[in-house]
């Protein structure tokens, strides 16, 4: 496929946790050289603009509170995941709840990893604890 769209919904977190994503090559995680940025708006509050370079993963989403407070929902688009001559780009958008059911944050952003190897997979995971939910992957052709 030329692009993957990953749609996800994680409604419950065991503890406050950042949600991260890593690419996989030959069934091993890539653990370096992730650059990404995000911007967003907290409902009834201020805007958010942040960026990072040379990280061990993409961490595009804020720390999601533990419990059943709405969780995290969104999608990630991976561009040219099977190409072996291009860096791997990703674009994402999401909505999540912060500290209660009435404080939502919308997030948009993107990033890349320096690998030019074909991807064999990806991993979405909380930096601590665990979460419940589901993800659906769609492959797109040109």
C-alpha positions, 0 to 999 in steps of 0.5 A: 500500500502507498499509505496506511490510515490508523484510526484508534479509540482508547477510552480507558487508561490505568494511569496518567500516560503519554501515548507514543508510537514507534515504527518497526523495521524487520520486526524490531522497534526503531528507537531513535531519530524521531522529529515531530511537532503538534499544535492544538486547542484546549476547549475554553483555554489557550492554544498549544504549539510544541516540537521535539527532535531526536526522540526515541518515539513519536509522542504526539498526544498529551498525557491522558488521565487515568480512569474512564474520562473519555480517553483518546480518539484519532487517526494517524496517516503513514506515508509510503511505509513500504518505500525503501528510498524515502524517510517515513512521514506521519500526520495525525489528528486527535481529540482527548480529554484532559483532567475531566469529562469537560476539558477536551484538547484537539491536536494536530501535527506530524513528524518523520523518522530518518529511516529509509527502510521499508516498515514491517509494522508500528507500535502504539503504546502508553509510556506507563501503565496500559490502556484499553481500546481498538485500532483499525488499519486501512491501506490505500493505493494511489 
